[in-house]
Every structure is written in C-alpha cells, then in structure tokens.
Amino acid sequence: MMRRVFVLRTISMVFQSSLLTVLEPSPLMKGMAVLSMSVQHFLGGLITTLTFTTMMHCTQRAEESIQATHYSFLATLEVLGKLMFSALAGGVVDWFGFQVAFLFFLTLSAGTALHVWTATFTGALRENQLKEQPK
C-alpha cells in the first residue's frame, strides 16, 4: 500500500511539473494544477497515516517497558524532520531559484518512492513476509 501511495504521489508531482513548465497557462491548466495539488495533499495525508502505522508496528517489537517512550521518540523525530526540512526548503528556493529547487524536490520524492519500492523486496519487510508464509 505504501509503495503505491509513493508512486502515485510522484506521478502527481511529475504531472504538476509538466503543467508548470511545458503547457501554456490557461484557466483549464490552472484548474488541473489545483486538482493535481489536491490529489497530492490527499496522498500526503495517506503517507502520514502509513508512517505512524509503521512506527506503531516497530514500537510493538520493542521491549514492553519502553514501548511508549519508543513511539514518542519516533513521533518526535518525524515531526522534527518535517520542521527542519520545511525550514531549509525556503532557503534552497531562495538560493537556487524555483525551477532548480522544484526539480531537486521532485528528485527527492522520486528517490523516496524508489526506496519504498525496493524496501518491500529486501530487509525486515521481506523477512516478515517469508515468516508468515505457510510451509
């Protein structure tokens, strides 16, 4: 599920890029851009929900006496990561310009989608799938 959401979000960002750079601005294009951004925000909300669900799953594996602390620590890191990135994003746009920054952020988003795509085939997620398969 998470992999599909990341891929859909990346496709939405590519669509927005084409609307901003390739096509001429018109009321129809502006409407499509707003619709695309709405879809992206919806997918962003799904990603947040999936992130906190994954954090809860990881916390359940921790020792019972520290599970609440473990989840609180992960939630704090998640929020701090968003805050730090948003603070740095404005500086990146000011320093490099909108077009370069947009392509950079699009690349970061695509890299995240690629990471989630490959993470399902390797690592702990794959080990859990193999353990759960009936023999």
Disulfide bonds with the S-S distance in Angstrom:
none
